[in-house]
Amino acid sequence: MKLFTHNMLQCHVKNCTSNNFPLRIEEAELEAAEAEFNEDFMRRIISRLDWDALRSTAVSLGLNTLPETLPEEPDEEFLKNLHNVIMEVG
């Protein structure tokens, strides 16, 4: 599953508590699949991401390329790192 999709999932099972986001990923085996980089898409998608949840999940999977805080003016290098994390790793 791509981290982009994971960033939008919540547990809706009856016994889930209010602490149901982000879903924890345990014992995952990561694979990379190359995807075409689209800078405009990446700039538009940033506002839909829960940055803290995305970054904590990425770090828990050993992906340490995202900064602690979302930059106010994302540059191309940042957007490429973000693209790699949310679109190519799964």
Summary of the structure (lengths in Angstrom):
residues: 90
radius of gyration: 13.5
end to end distance: 4.9
largest distance: 42.4
contacts: 195
relative contact order: 0.24
helix: 41%
strand: 2%
